[in-house]
């Protein structure tokens, strides 16, 4: 460990801290629901997503998904039609697209720069996308653009 480059935290100067939500962000589970709605809507020919579809996709119970969706409804990020179809509001669509873009960029970064196998990069990107700062994400995006990786 003697050969660590300058700027790498050591045990003497590392500052462990809990990870706060990004400003204005919803909880990780809410972000997962928004991203899942977006992806499933794109995958589904009719573009219709229902709570049961989300529960099946994520392996969660329907009551758990219903609670999460109600929180998103309260935040005006989704609407649930009488038919049960879930629609992203413009704000929900924008947030879902932002989350999914983070996922995509982090996956590319981990696969191409960190040389992580695709399945692990995909899994880790899904976890990192919820806690990484906008500043760090902007830096990763700029790096990927500079190196023509996106």
VMD Tcl script that builds the backbone (N, CA, C; Angstrom):
set m [mol new atoms 450]
animate dup $m
set s [atomselect $m all]
$s set {name element resname resid chain x y z} {
  {N N UNK 1 A 0.814 -1.193 0.000}
  {CA C UNK 1 A 0.000 0.000 0.000}
  {C C UNK 1 A 0.862 1.263 0.000}
  {N N UNK 2 A 2.177 1.113 0.093}
  {CA C UNK 2 A 3.060 2.275 0.124}
  {C C UNK 2 A 3.012 3.040 -1.193}
  {N N UNK 3 A 2.675 2.370 -2.269}
  {CA C UNK 3 A 2.775 2.996 -3.586}
  {C C UNK 3 A 1.450 3.616 -4.062}
  {N N UNK 4 A 0.513 3.909 -3.149}
  {CA C UNK 4 A -0.729 4.561 -3.557}
  {C C UNK 4 A -0.446 5.964 -4.068}
  {N N UNK 5 A -1.145 6.325 -5.115}
  {CA C UNK 5 A -0.936 7.635 -5.727}
  {C C UNK 5 A -1.471 8.743 -4.831}
  {N N UNK 6 A -0.968 9.949 -5.063}
  {CA C UNK 6 A -1.396 11.123 -4.317}
  {C C UNK 6 A -2.893 11.331 -4.503}
  {N N UNK 7 A -3.586 11.682 -3.448}
  {CA C UNK 7 A -5.015 11.948 -3.512}
  {C C UNK 7 A -5.868 10.766 -3.110}
  {N N UNK 8 A -5.276 9.588 -3.004}
  {CA C UNK 8 A -6.035 8.421 -2.579}
  {C C UNK 8 A -6.167 8.474 -1.058}
  {N N UNK 9 A -7.392 8.416 -0.540}
  {CA C UNK 9 A -7.561 8.485 0.919}
  {C C UNK 9 A -6.831 7.347 1.619}
  {N N UNK 10 A -6.287 7.655 2.773}
  {CA C UNK 10 A -5.661 6.649 3.627}
  {C C UNK 10 A -6.535 6.507 4.862}
  {N N UNK 11 A -6.193 5.582 5.724}
  {CA C UNK 11 A -6.943 5.408 6.964}
  {C C UNK 11 A -6.899 6.676 7.811}
  {N N UNK 12 A -5.857 7.485 7.630}
  {CA C UNK 12 A -5.728 8.706 8.427}
  {C C UNK 12 A -6.626 9.838 7.945}
  {N N UNK 13 A -6.945 9.870 6.629}
  {CA C UNK 13 A -7.722 11.011 6.141}
  {C C UNK 13 A -9.039 10.628 5.468}
  {N N UNK 14 A -9.392 9.356 5.465}
  {CA C UNK 14 A -10.661 8.933 4.878}
  {C C UNK 14 A -11.804 9.379 5.787}
  {N N UNK 15 A -12.907 9.775 5.170}
  {CA C UNK 15 A -14.045 10.258 5.941}
  {C C UNK 15 A -15.271 9.407 5.598}
  {N N UNK 16 A -15.478 8.318 6.351}
  {CA C UNK 16 A -16.674 7.523 6.088}
  {C C UNK 16 A -17.915 8.313 6.515}
  {N N UNK 17 A -18.953 8.241 5.708}
  {CA C UNK 17 A -20.171 8.968 6.041}
  {C C UNK 17 A -21.366 8.259 5.429}
  {N N UNK 18 A -22.527 8.429 6.051}
  {CA C UNK 18 A -23.717 7.847 5.432}
  {C C UNK 18 A -24.001 8.563 4.118}
  {N N UNK 19 A -24.596 7.859 3.175}
  {CA C UNK 19 A -24.866 8.448 1.869}
  {C C UNK 19 A -26.258 9.080 1.894}
  {N N UNK 20 A -26.328 10.416 1.776}
  {CA C UNK 20 A -27.639 11.070 1.749}
  {C C UNK 20 A -28.262 10.957 0.359}
  {N N UNK 21 A -29.576 11.148 0.295}
  {CA C UNK 21 A -30.239 11.207 -1.007}
  {C C UNK 21 A -29.767 12.437 -1.750}
  {N N UNK 22 A -29.722 12.342 -3.080}
  {CA C UNK 22 A -29.438 13.524 -3.881}
  {C C UNK 22 A -30.562 14.515 -3.658}
  {N N UNK 23 A -30.287 15.784 -3.789}
  {CA C UNK 23 A -31.297 16.825 -3.577}
  {C C UNK 23 A -32.522 16.564 -4.437}
  {N N UNK 24 A -33.684 16.530 -3.808}
  {CA C UNK 24 A -34.934 16.372 -4.536}
  {C C UNK 24 A -35.210 14.962 -5.000}
  {N N UNK 25 A -34.342 14.027 -4.653}
  {CA C UNK 25 A -34.494 12.663 -5.145}
  {C C UNK 25 A -35.508 11.886 -4.310}
  {N N UNK 26 A -36.031 10.848 -4.908}
  {CA C UNK 26 A -36.894 9.928 -4.188}
  {C C UNK 26 A -36.015 8.802 -3.655}
  {N N UNK 27 A -36.563 8.001 -2.766}
  {CA C UNK 27 A -35.808 6.883 -2.202}
  {C C UNK 27 A -35.399 5.917 -3.305}
  {N N UNK 28 A -34.393 5.102 -3.016}
  {CA C UNK 28 A -33.875 4.151 -4.001}
  {C C UNK 28 A -34.981 3.260 -4.549}
  {N N UNK 29 A -35.881 2.790 -3.680}
  {CA C UNK 29 A -36.952 1.912 -4.159}
  {C C UNK 29 A -37.856 2.649 -5.148}
  {N N UNK 30 A -38.144 3.918 -4.877}
  {CA C UNK 30 A -38.955 4.713 -5.802}
  {C C UNK 30 A -38.260 4.895 -7.136}
  {N N UNK 31 A -36.948 5.139 -7.091}
  {CA C UNK 31 A -36.189 5.255 -8.337}
  {C C UNK 31 A -36.224 3.943 -9.112}
  {N N UNK 32 A -36.123 2.825 -8.389}
  {CA C UNK 32 A -36.192 1.526 -9.063}
  {C C UNK 32 A -37.539 1.323 -9.741}
  {N N UNK 33 A -38.620 1.723 -9.077}
  {CA C UNK 33 A -39.941 1.587 -9.679}
  {C C UNK 33 A -40.055 2.462 -10.926}
  {N N UNK 34 A -39.580 3.697 -10.860}
  {CA C UNK 34 A -39.649 4.586 -12.022}
  {C C UNK 34 A -38.855 4.020 -13.195}
  {N N UNK 35 A -37.651 3.561 -12.917}
  {CA C UNK 35 A -36.812 2.996 -13.968}
  {C C UNK 35 A -37.461 1.734 -14.549}
  {N N UNK 36 A -38.033 0.916 -13.692}
  {CA C UNK 36 A -38.686 -0.314 -14.148}
  {C C UNK 36 A -39.882 0.009 -15.034}
  {N N UNK 37 A -40.674 0.997 -14.640}
  {CA C UNK 37 A -41.826 1.408 -15.458}
  {C C UNK 37 A -41.347 1.849 -16.834}
  {N N UNK 38 A -40.315 2.679 -16.877}
  {CA C UNK 38 A -39.770 3.179 -18.142}
  {C C UNK 38 A -39.300 2.024 -19.034}
  {N N UNK 39 A -38.509 1.132 -18.471}
  {CA C UNK 39 A -37.936 0.026 -19.243}
  {C C UNK 39 A -39.032 -0.926 -19.712}
  {N N UNK 40 A -39.964 -1.250 -18.825}
  {CA C UNK 40 A -41.032 -2.180 -19.195}
  {C C UNK 40 A -41.952 -1.570 -20.251}
  {N N UNK 41 A -42.192 -0.279 -20.144}
  {CA C UNK 41 A -43.018 0.409 -21.134}
  {C C UNK 41 A -42.376 0.314 -22.514}
  {N N UNK 42 A -41.060 0.449 -22.574}
  {CA C UNK 42 A -40.337 0.345 -23.839}
  {C C UNK 42 A -40.345 -1.078 -24.378}
  {N N UNK 43 A -40.233 -2.060 -23.487}
  {CA C UNK 43 A -40.198 -3.465 -23.878}
  {C C UNK 43 A -41.549 -3.973 -24.368}
  {N N UNK 44 A -42.605 -3.448 -23.763}
  {CA C UNK 44 A -43.965 -3.917 -24.021}
  {C C UNK 44 A -44.516 -3.241 -25.268}
  {N N UNK 45 A -44.948 -4.026 -26.231}
  {CA C UNK 45 A -45.455 -3.489 -27.493}
  {C C UNK 45 A -46.574 -2.475 -27.281}
  {N N UNK 46 A -47.477 -2.760 -26.342}
  {CA C UNK 46 A -48.603 -1.864 -26.076}
  {C C UNK 46 A -48.191 -0.702 -25.178}
  {N N UNK 47 A -47.031 -0.793 -24.546}
  {CA C UNK 47 A -46.562 0.279 -23.666}
  {C C UNK 47 A -47.317 0.360 -22.357}
  {N N UNK 48 A -48.009 -0.719 -21.985}
  {CA C UNK 48 A -48.820 -0.705 -20.762}
  {C C UNK 48 A -48.076 -1.451 -19.661}
  {N N UNK 49 A -48.004 -0.806 -18.498}
  {CA C UNK 49 A -47.368 -1.407 -17.329}
  {C C UNK 49 A -48.356 -1.314 -16.175}
  {N N UNK 50 A -48.519 -2.418 -15.455}
  {CA C UNK 50 A -49.408 -2.471 -14.293}
  {C C UNK 50 A -48.584 -2.864 -13.069}
  {N N UNK 51 A -49.153 -2.649 -11.903}
  {CA C UNK 51 A -48.459 -2.962 -10.648}
  {C C UNK 51 A -48.025 -4.420 -10.604}
  {N N UNK 52 A -48.869 -5.316 -11.054}
  {CA C UNK 52 A -48.534 -6.745 -11.029}
  {C C UNK 52 A -47.321 -7.029 -11.920}
  {N N UNK 53 A -47.202 -6.296 -13.028}
  {CA C UNK 53 A -46.044 -6.473 -13.917}
  {C C UNK 53 A -44.757 -6.066 -13.200}
  {N N UNK 54 A -44.829 -4.966 -12.455}
  {CA C UNK 54 A -43.657 -4.489 -11.708}
  {C C UNK 54 A -43.294 -5.494 -10.620}
  {N N UNK 55 A -44.298 -5.988 -9.910}
  {CA C UNK 55 A -44.059 -6.978 -8.855}
  {C C UNK 55 A -43.375 -8.215 -9.436}
  {N N UNK 56 A -43.866 -8.688 -10.574}
  {CA C UNK 56 A -43.265 -9.861 -11.213}
  {C C UNK 56 A -41.847 -9.581 -11.690}
  {N N UNK 57 A -41.629 -8.415 -12.284}
  {CA C UNK 57 A -40.307 -8.055 -12.813}
  {C C UNK 57 A -39.259 -7.971 -11.712}
  {N N UNK 58 A -39.636 -7.357 -10.586}
  {CA C UNK 58 A -38.680 -7.128 -9.501}
  {C C UNK 58 A -38.686 -8.229 -8.445}
  {N N UNK 59 A -39.668 -9.126 -8.515}
  {CA C UNK 59 A -39.746 -10.187 -7.515}
  {C C UNK 59 A -40.234 -9.693 -6.165}
  {N N UNK 60 A -41.038 -8.637 -6.167}
  {CA C UNK 60 A -41.594 -8.068 -4.935}
  {C C UNK 60 A -43.048 -8.477 -4.805}
  {N N UNK 61 A -43.583 -8.355 -3.593}
  {CA C UNK 61 A -44.997 -8.640 -3.399}
  {C C UNK 61 A -45.830 -7.497 -3.968}
  {N N UNK 62 A -47.044 -7.820 -4.396}
  {CA C UNK 62 A -47.925 -6.791 -4.945}
  {C C UNK 62 A -48.243 -5.719 -3.897}
  {N N UNK 63 A -48.512 -6.071 -2.619}
  {CA C UNK 63 A -48.757 -5.023 -1.618}
  {C C UNK 63 A -47.561 -4.078 -1.446}
  {N N UNK 64 A -46.354 -4.635 -1.498}
  {CA C UNK 64 A -45.148 -3.810 -1.377}
  {C C UNK 64 A -45.053 -2.831 -2.546}
  {N N UNK 65 A -45.305 -3.321 -3.751}
  {CA C UNK 65 A -45.264 -2.473 -4.943}
  {C C UNK 65 A -46.365 -1.420 -4.871}
  {N N UNK 66 A -47.548 -1.806 -4.409}
  {CA C UNK 66 A -48.661 -0.850 -4.295}
  {C C UNK 66 A -48.298 0.295 -3.362}
  {N N UNK 67 A -47.654 -0.021 -2.229}
  {CA C UNK 67 A -47.223 1.033 -1.297}
  {C C UNK 67 A -46.231 1.976 -1.978}
  {N N UNK 68 A -45.257 1.392 -2.674}
  {CA C UNK 68 A -44.256 2.212 -3.363}
  {C C UNK 68 A -44.876 3.085 -4.439}
  {N N UNK 69 A -45.804 2.526 -5.191}
  {CA C UNK 69 A -46.462 3.294 -6.252}
  {C C UNK 69 A -47.322 4.415 -5.670}
  {N N UNK 70 A -47.949 4.155 -4.526}
  {CA C UNK 70 A -48.736 5.214 -3.883}
  {C C UNK 70 A -47.858 6.398 -3.494}
  {N N UNK 71 A -46.647 6.120 -3.035}
  {CA C UNK 71 A -45.715 7.210 -2.703}
  {C C UNK 71 A -45.347 8.004 -3.957}
  {N N UNK 72 A -45.155 7.314 -5.067}
  {CA C UNK 72 A -44.838 8.004 -6.324}
  {C C UNK 72 A -46.042 8.822 -6.810}
  {N N UNK 73 A -47.238 8.300 -6.588}
  {CA C UNK 73 A -48.446 9.060 -6.937}
  {C C UNK 73 A -48.540 10.339 -6.106}
  {N N UNK 74 A -48.255 10.236 -4.808}
  {CA C UNK 74 A -48.291 11.398 -3.916}
  {C C UNK 74 A -47.280 12.461 -4.342}
  {N N UNK 75 A -46.168 12.024 -4.926}
  {CA C UNK 75 A -45.135 12.958 -5.395}
  {C C UNK 75 A -45.396 13.420 -6.824}
  {N N UNK 76 A -46.533 13.002 -7.385}
  {CA C UNK 76 A -46.942 13.382 -8.751}
  {C C UNK 76 A -45.938 12.930 -9.813}
  {N N UNK 77 A -45.364 11.739 -9.593}
  {CA C UNK 77 A -44.417 11.179 -10.556}
  {C C UNK 77 A -45.080 10.151 -11.466}
  {N N UNK 78 A -46.196 9.593 -10.999}
  {CA C UNK 78 A -46.961 8.646 -11.812}
  {C C UNK 78 A -48.452 8.922 -11.645}
  {N N UNK 79 A -49.223 8.391 -12.591}
  {CA C UNK 79 A -50.677 8.347 -12.497}
  {C C UNK 79 A -51.077 6.906 -12.750}
  {N N UNK 80 A -52.103 6.455 -12.042}
  {CA C UNK 80 A -52.630 5.123 -12.271}
  {C C UNK 80 A -54.029 5.290 -12.851}
  {N N UNK 81 A -54.205 4.817 -14.058}
  {CA C UNK 81 A -55.492 4.939 -14.739}
  {C C UNK 81 A -56.498 3.939 -14.165}
  {N N UNK 82 A -57.771 4.151 -14.447}
  {CA C UNK 82 A -58.815 3.238 -13.981}
  {C C UNK 82 A -58.564 1.806 -14.445}
  {N N UNK 83 A -57.925 1.656 -15.594}
  {CA C UNK 83 A -57.614 0.328 -16.133}
  {C C UNK 83 A -56.479 -0.357 -15.372}
  {N N UNK 84 A -55.803 0.400 -14.495}
  {CA C UNK 84 A -54.654 -0.132 -13.764}
  {C C UNK 84 A -53.332 0.179 -14.423}
  {N N UNK 85 A -53.383 0.738 -15.627}
  {CA C UNK 85 A -52.144 1.102 -16.325}
  {C C UNK 85 A -51.455 2.246 -15.590}
  {N N UNK 86 A -50.137 2.163 -15.497}
  {CA C UNK 86 A -49.336 3.182 -14.816}
  {C C UNK 86 A -48.700 4.077 -15.863}
  {N N UNK 87 A -48.902 5.371 -15.694}
  {CA C UNK 87 A -48.374 6.365 -16.624}
  {C C UNK 87 A -47.388 7.255 -15.867}
  {N N UNK 88 A -46.231 7.487 -16.452}
  {CA C UNK 88 A -45.281 8.442 -15.875}
  {C C UNK 88 A -45.755 9.858 -16.194}
  {N N UNK 89 A -45.749 10.730 -15.186}
  {CA C UNK 89 A -46.028 12.143 -15.447}
  {C C UNK 89 A -44.803 12.726 -16.146}
  {N N UNK 90 A -44.898 13.936 -16.686}
  {CA C UNK 90 A -43.689 14.515 -17.299}
  {C C UNK 90 A -42.500 14.554 -16.329}
  {N N UNK 91 A -42.755 14.902 -15.066}
  {CA C UNK 91 A -41.669 14.930 -14.078}
  {C C UNK 91 A -41.163 13.510 -13.804}
  {N N UNK 92 A -42.068 12.553 -13.724}
  {CA C UNK 92 A -41.687 11.158 -13.506}
  {C C UNK 92 A -40.914 10.593 -14.683}
  {N N UNK 93 A -41.337 10.950 -15.889}
  {CA C UNK 93 A -40.642 10.507 -17.108}
  {C C UNK 93 A -39.213 11.037 -17.126}
  {N N UNK 94 A -39.085 12.318 -16.806}
  {CA C UNK 94 A -37.765 12.947 -16.796}
  {C C UNK 94 A -36.852 12.286 -15.762}
  {N N UNK 95 A -37.374 12.044 -14.571}
  {CA C UNK 95 A -36.575 11.412 -13.518}
  {C C UNK 95 A -36.219 9.973 -13.909}
  {N N UNK 96 A -37.170 9.234 -14.456}
  {CA C UNK 96 A -36.913 7.853 -14.880}
  {C C UNK 96 A -35.837 7.810 -15.954}
  {N N UNK 97 A -35.908 8.725 -16.920}
  {CA C UNK 97 A -34.897 8.764 -17.981}
  {C C UNK 97 A -33.519 9.092 -17.415}
  {N N UNK 98 A -33.467 9.997 -16.436}
  {CA C UNK 98 A -32.206 10.363 -15.801}
  {C C UNK 98 A -31.606 9.166 -15.060}
  {N N UNK 99 A -32.438 8.435 -14.340}
  {CA C UNK 99 A -31.976 7.260 -13.606}
  {C C UNK 99 A -31.460 6.206 -14.583}
  {N N UNK 100 A -32.216 5.977 -15.649}
  {CA C UNK 100 A -31.813 4.963 -16.629}
  {C C UNK 100 A -30.521 5.380 -17.341}
  {N N UNK 101 A -30.371 6.668 -17.625}
  {CA C UNK 101 A -29.125 7.129 -18.250}
  {C C UNK 101 A -27.943 6.878 -17.320}
  {N N UNK 102 A -28.106 7.149 -16.024}
  {CA C UNK 102 A -27.049 6.862 -15.056}
  {C C UNK 102 A -26.679 5.388 -15.135}
  {N N UNK 103 A -27.698 4.549 -15.146}
  {CA C UNK 103 A -27.495 3.094 -15.220}
  {C C UNK 103 A -26.676 2.732 -16.462}
  {N N UNK 104 A -27.075 3.265 -17.608}
  {CA C UNK 104 A -26.377 2.958 -18.856}
  {C C UNK 104 A -24.930 3.438 -18.826}
  {N N UNK 105 A -24.716 4.682 -18.404}
  {CA C UNK 105 A -23.362 5.242 -18.389}
  {C C UNK 105 A -22.460 4.502 -17.413}
  {N N UNK 106 A -22.990 4.194 -16.236}
  {CA C UNK 106 A -22.189 3.467 -15.253}
  {C C UNK 106 A -21.839 2.062 -15.755}
  {N N UNK 107 A -22.778 1.420 -16.432}
  {CA C UNK 107 A -22.508 0.101 -16.990}
  {C C UNK 107 A -21.374 0.173 -18.007}
  {N N UNK 108 A -21.447 1.161 -18.901}
  {CA C UNK 108 A -20.385 1.339 -19.905}
  {C C UNK 108 A -19.054 1.619 -19.214}
  {N N UNK 109 A -19.061 2.501 -18.231}
  {CA C UNK 109 A -17.836 2.856 -17.515}
  {C C UNK 109 A -17.228 1.631 -16.839}
  {N N UNK 110 A -18.047 0.880 -16.124}
  {CA C UNK 110 A -17.527 -0.285 -15.408}
  {C C UNK 110 A -17.009 -1.360 -16.360}
  {N N UNK 111 A -17.697 -1.577 -17.475}
  {CA C UNK 111 A -17.257 -2.595 -18.431}
  {C C UNK 111 A -15.998 -2.167 -19.177}
  {N N UNK 112 A -15.977 -0.930 -19.657}
  {CA C UNK 112 A -14.906 -0.501 -20.546}
  {C C UNK 112 A -13.697 0.096 -19.842}
  {N N UNK 113 A -13.895 0.718 -18.719}
  {CA C UNK 113 A -12.775 1.356 -18.012}
  {C C UNK 113 A -12.276 0.469 -16.878}
  {N N UNK 114 A -13.199 -0.032 -16.061}
  {CA C UNK 114 A -12.797 -0.876 -14.933}
  {C C UNK 114 A -12.644 -2.344 -15.334}
  {N N UNK 115 A -13.063 -2.674 -16.577}
  {CA C UNK 115 A -12.939 -4.039 -17.108}
  {C C UNK 115 A -13.687 -5.074 -16.257}
  {N N UNK 116 A -14.848 -4.672 -15.775}
  {CA C UNK 116 A -15.704 -5.557 -14.987}
  {C C UNK 116 A -16.565 -6.367 -15.959}
  {N N UNK 117 A -16.761 -7.656 -15.714}
  {CA C UNK 117 A -17.627 -8.450 -16.599}
  {C C UNK 117 A -19.030 -7.832 -16.702}
  {N N UNK 118 A -19.659 -8.010 -17.859}
  {CA C UNK 118 A -20.937 -7.358 -18.162}
  {C C UNK 118 A -22.002 -7.583 -17.102}
  {N N UNK 119 A -22.183 -8.822 -16.651}
  {CA C UNK 119 A -23.242 -9.083 -15.682}
  {C C UNK 119 A -22.996 -8.393 -14.347}
  {N N UNK 120 A -21.752 -8.327 -13.926}
  {CA C UNK 120 A -21.418 -7.649 -12.668}
  {C C UNK 120 A -21.524 -6.141 -12.852}
  {N N UNK 121 A -21.061 -5.627 -13.983}
  {CA C UNK 121 A -21.161 -4.185 -14.261}
  {C C UNK 121 A -22.620 -3.742 -14.234}
  {N N UNK 122 A -23.478 -4.521 -14.859}
  {CA C UNK 122 A -24.916 -4.213 -14.903}
  {C C UNK 122 A -25.500 -4.185 -13.496}
  {N N UNK 123 A -25.182 -5.189 -12.701}
  {CA C UNK 123 A -25.696 -5.288 -11.334}
  {C C UNK 123 A -25.187 -4.133 -10.473}
  {N N UNK 124 A -23.885 -3.878 -10.525}
  {CA C UNK 124 A -23.309 -2.812 -9.710}
  {C C UNK 124 A -23.796 -1.431 -10.156}
  {N N UNK 125 A -23.947 -1.225 -11.459}
  {CA C UNK 125 A -24.452 0.061 -11.965}
  {C C UNK 125 A -25.831 0.346 -11.393}
  {N N UNK 126 A -26.652 -0.693 -11.289}
  {CA C UNK 126 A -28.008 -0.548 -10.757}
  {C C UNK 126 A -27.980 -0.087 -9.298}
  {N N UNK 127 A -26.968 -0.477 -8.569}
  {CA C UNK 127 A -26.856 -0.067 -7.167}
  {C C UNK 127 A -26.223 1.320 -7.040}
  {N N UNK 128 A -25.184 1.568 -7.827}
  {CA C UNK 128 A -24.450 2.832 -7.742}
  {C C UNK 128 A -25.304 4.010 -8.218}
  {N N UNK 129 A -26.150 3.791 -9.226}
  {CA C UNK 129 A -26.923 4.873 -9.845}
  {C C UNK 129 A -27.753 5.661 -8.837}
  {N N UNK 130 A -28.068 5.066 -7.705}
  {CA C UNK 130 A -28.941 5.711 -6.727}
  {C C UNK 130 A -28.189 6.595 -5.729}
  {N N UNK 131 A -26.886 6.435 -5.631}
  {CA C UNK 131 A -26.146 7.170 -4.604}
  {C C UNK 131 A -25.062 8.091 -5.152}
  {N N UNK 132 A -24.690 7.925 -6.398}
  {CA C UNK 132 A -23.607 8.720 -6.967}
  {C C UNK 132 A -24.054 10.180 -7.127}
  {N N UNK 133 A -23.159 11.101 -6.872}
  {CA C UNK 133 A -23.502 12.521 -6.976}
  {C C UNK 133 A -23.624 12.950 -8.436}
  {N N UNK 134 A -24.338 14.026 -8.646}
  {CA C UNK 134 A -24.463 14.581 -9.996}
  {C C UNK 134 A -23.095 14.992 -10.536}
  {N N UNK 135 A -22.256 15.528 -9.676}
  {CA C UNK 135 A -20.928 15.982 -10.099}
  {C C UNK 135 A -20.077 14.815 -10.590}
  {N N UNK 136 A -20.092 13.716 -9.845}
  {CA C UNK 136 A -19.316 12.544 -10.256}
  {C C UNK 136 A -19.896 11.945 -11.531}
  {N N UNK 137 A -21.215 11.907 -11.608}
  {CA C UNK 137 A -21.860 11.365 -12.810}
  {C C UNK 137 A -21.516 12.219 -14.022}
  {N N UNK 138 A -21.518 13.531 -13.859}
  {CA C UNK 138 A -21.139 14.431 -14.952}
  {C C UNK 138 A -19.705 14.168 -15.406}
  {N N UNK 139 A -18.815 13.918 -14.430}
  {CA C UNK 139 A -17.420 13.617 -14.757}
  {C C UNK 139 A -17.282 12.314 -15.532}
  {N N UNK 140 A -18.021 11.305 -15.126}
  {CA C UNK 140 A -17.986 10.014 -15.829}
  {C C UNK 140 A -18.527 10.178 -17.238}
  {N N UNK 141 A -19.629 10.901 -17.370}
  {CA C UNK 141 A -20.216 11.113 -18.698}
  {C C UNK 141 A -19.231 11.856 -19.601}
  {N N UNK 142 A -18.601 12.895 -19.078}
  {CA C UNK 142 A -17.627 13.656 -19.863}
  {C C UNK 142 A -16.464 12.765 -20.291}
  {N N UNK 143 A -15.975 11.921 -19.386}
  {CA C UNK 143 A -14.878 11.006 -19.706}
  {C C UNK 143 A -15.294 10.058 -20.832}
  {N N UNK 144 A -16.478 9.480 -20.722}
  {CA C UNK 144 A -16.959 8.541 -21.739}
  {C C UNK 144 A -17.119 9.236 -23.091}
  {N N UNK 145 A -17.610 10.474 -23.073}
  {CA C UNK 145 A -17.753 11.233 -24.322}
  {C C UNK 145 A -16.390 11.557 -24.921}
  {N N UNK 146 A -15.448 12.000 -24.090}
  {CA C UNK 146 A -14.100 12.336 -24.564}
  {C C UNK 146 A -13.417 11.145 -25.219}
  {N N UNK 147 A -13.690 9.962 -24.721}
  {CA C UNK 147 A -13.055 8.757 -25.224}
  {C C UNK 147 A -13.958 7.977 -26.199}
  {N N UNK 148 A -14.989 8.659 -26.681}
  {CA C UNK 148 A -15.914 8.094 -27.682}
  {C C UNK 148 A -16.482 6.732 -27.284}
  {N N UNK 149 A -16.797 6.597 -26.005}
  {CA C UNK 149 A -17.372 5.341 -25.524}
  {C C UNK 149 A -18.898 5.398 -25.461}
  {N N UNK 150 A -19.433 6.601 -25.682}
  {CA C UNK 150 A -20.900 6.748 -25.785}
  {C C UNK 150 A -21.223 7.647 -26.962}
}
mol reanalyze $m
mol bondsrecalc $m
mol representation Tube
mol addrep $m
